[in-house]
Amino acid sequence: MAIDLTNRVCVITGCAEGIGAALATGFTARGATVVATDIKPPVLPSVAMSLAWDVTDPAAATRVMDAVVARFGRVDAFVANAGIYPRHPWDEITPEDWRKSQAVNLEGSWWGCQAAAKVMVPRGYGKIVTVSSITVRMGTGNLTPYIAAKAGIIGMTQSLARAVGAQGVRVNCVMPGAILTDAEVRLFPDQETVLKKVNEAQAIPGRIGPEAIEPTFAFLCAVESDAITGQVIAVDQGMTAG
Ligand SMILES: NC(=O)c1ccc[n+]([C@@H]2O[C@H](COP(=O)([O-])OP(=O)(O)OC[C@H]3O[C@@H](n4cnc5c(N)ncnc54)[C@H](O)[C@@H]3O)[C@@H](O)[C@H]2O)c1
């Protein structure tokens, strides 16, 4: 049976492209009422609402959640997907590079999670999904500020899961592997070489598209995963297996 999100109000960050766009489209096809957000309102015709939300602005997190509750009455699920992953050799990282990565990837996720939990706790139910990265386990050398932030997201997820579990709010984390997005193709136009490296690293060869990771997010936003909280699930075709 397909994962069903009928009538679930789902707020997602970073939906203009990549994984977030696939989540917004996929969740909508599963019957969800999707509120798609990005720095500028994402252009996704099928979603219920598109809003501007720069996740580095804590006040914007509260504004968005309030707007969603005013329009749809509740927030059933929140996915803190927005992220940036610029690469820097370790000895060229500037304080600004470091702060920007924490501001978007770690703090931006936190303010969204906090604002979502604040509207979920009084209802006694909600699902929050954060996004880490398998680079936390692989230790990719030129992504230090990003990996520090993405490792922090795991701790944040586990802590929040404990904090709001008694109030019915579930908090879990998806750890994507090497997902083939438009942004990746722009960054690495030589996809033949990328495919070779990916195939060597993964237990199951072949690229993972954003649509292939969407069902894991859908599951974590659906009632079927209500017994799961504080967990990290890698979707990486076995890149981090064993
Ligand atoms: N693609 C991968 O291989 C991969 C692997 C591991 C983890 N991830 C994580 O998955 C998430 C999505 O990645 P993606 O590959 O789809 O990236 P992407 O670059 O394709 O899309 C990211 C989106 O986030 C938005 N964004 C950036 N800064 C923002 C801000 N301050 N406020 C609001 N939105 C902002 C961008 O506008 C963009 O639409 C990120 O958290 C990323 O770290 C991706």
The ligand as an SDF file (V2000), in Angstrom:
LIG
                    3D

 44 48  0  0  0  0  0  0  0  0999 V2000
   22.0970   16.2890   -2.7050 N   0  0  0  0  0  0  0  0  0  0  0  0
   22.7980   15.5100   -1.9140 C   0  0  0  0  0  0  0  0  0  0  0  0
   23.5550   14.6480   -2.3600 O   0  0  0  0  0  0  0  0  0  0  0  0
   22.6630   15.6380   -0.4190 C   0  0  0  0  0  0  0  0  0  0  0  0
   23.3620   14.7290    0.3860 C   0  0  0  0  0  0  0  0  0  0  0  0
   23.2520   14.8140    1.7550 C   0  0  0  0  0  0  0  0  0  0  0  0
   22.4510   15.8010    2.3310 C   0  0  0  0  0  0  0  0  0  0  0  0
   21.7810   16.6650    1.5390 N   0  0  0  0  0  0  0  0  0  0  0  0
   20.9510   17.6670    2.1810 C   0  0  0  0  0  0  0  0  0  0  0  0
   19.6610   17.6640    1.6350 O   0  0  0  0  0  0  0  0  0  0  0  0
   19.1070   18.9690    1.6900 C   0  0  0  0  0  0  0  0  0  0  0  0
   18.6540   19.3910    0.3000 C   0  0  0  0  0  0  0  0  0  0  0  0
   19.7900   19.3660   -0.5370 O   0  0  0  0  0  0  0  0  0  0  0  0
   19.6880   19.4770   -2.1260 P   0  0  0  0  0  0  0  0  0  0  0  0
   20.7660   18.6580   -2.6470 O   0  0  0  0  0  0  0  0  0  0  0  0
   18.3070   19.2780   -2.5780 O   0  0  0  0  0  0  0  0  0  0  0  0
   20.1280   21.0000   -2.3040 O   0  0  0  0  0  0  0  0  0  0  0  0
   19.7470   22.0670   -3.4390 P   0  0  0  0  0  0  0  0  0  0  0  0
   20.8630   23.0370   -3.4600 O   0  0  0  0  0  0  0  0  0  0  0  0
   19.3120   21.3950   -4.6860 O   0  0  0  0  0  0  0  0  0  0  0  0
   18.4640   22.7590   -2.7870 O   0  0  0  0  0  0  0  0  0  0  0  0
   18.5570   23.4120   -1.5590 C   0  0  0  0  0  0  0  0  0  0  0  0
   17.4670   24.4420   -1.4530 C   0  0  0  0  0  0  0  0  0  0  0  0
   17.6450   25.1300   -0.2040 O   0  0  0  0  0  0  0  0  0  0  0  0
   17.4120   26.5060   -0.4450 C   0  0  0  0  0  0  0  0  0  0  0  0
   18.0850   27.3380    0.5540 N   0  0  0  0  0  0  0  0  0  0  0  0
   19.4140   27.6230    0.6590 C   0  0  0  0  0  0  0  0  0  0  0  0
   19.6200   28.4980    1.6580 N   0  0  0  0  0  0  0  0  0  0  0  0
   18.3930   28.7780    2.2060 C   0  0  0  0  0  0  0  0  0  0  0  0
   17.9470   29.6100    3.2440 C   0  0  0  0  0  0  0  0  0  0  0  0
   18.7980   30.3840    3.9370 N   0  0  0  0  0  0  0  0  0  0  0  0
   16.6270   29.6320    3.5210 N   0  0  0  0  0  0  0  0  0  0  0  0
   15.7390   28.8860    2.8150 C   0  0  0  0  0  0  0  0  0  0  0  0
   16.1040   28.0800    1.7930 N   0  0  0  0  0  0  0  0  0  0  0  0
   17.4210   28.0390    1.4910 C   0  0  0  0  0  0  0  0  0  0  0  0
   17.9350   26.7700   -1.8510 C   0  0  0  0  0  0  0  0  0  0  0  0
   17.3720   27.9540   -2.3880 O   0  0  0  0  0  0  0  0  0  0  0  0
   17.5280   25.4950   -2.5770 C   0  0  0  0  0  0  0  0  0  0  0  0
   16.2480   25.6140   -3.1680 O   0  0  0  0  0  0  0  0  0  0  0  0
   20.1950   19.8690    2.2800 C   0  0  0  0  0  0  0  0  0  0  0  0
   19.9800   20.0080    3.6670 O   0  0  0  0  0  0  0  0  0  0  0  0
   21.4550   19.0840    2.0100 C   0  0  0  0  0  0  0  0  0  0  0  0
   22.4790   19.3940    2.9090 O   0  0  0  0  0  0  0  0  0  0  0  0
   21.8700   16.6210    0.1770 C   0  0  0  0  0  0  0  0  0  0  0  0
  1  2  1  0
  2  3  2  0
  2  4  1  0
  4  5  1  0
  4 44  2  0
  5  6  2  0
  6  7  1  0
  7  8  2  0
  8  9  1  0
  8 44  1  0
  9 10  1  0
  9 42  1  0
 10 11  1  0
 11 12  1  0
 11 40  1  0
 12 13  1  0
 13 14  1  0
 14 15  2  0
 14 16  1  0
 14 17  1  0
 17 18  1  0
 18 19  2  0
 18 20  1  0
 18 21  1  0
 21 22  1  0
 22 23  1  0
 23 24  1  0
 23 38  1  0
 24 25  1  0
 25 26  1  0
 25 36  1  0
 26 27  1  0
 26 35  1  0
 27 28  2  0
 28 29  1  0
 29 30  1  0
 29 35  2  0
 30 31  1  0
 30 32  2  0
 32 33  1  0
 33 34  2  0
 34 35  1  0
 36 37  1  0
 36 38  1  0
 38 39  1  0
 40 41  1  0
 40 42  1  0
 42 43  1  0
M  CHG  2   8   1  16  -1
M  END
$$$$
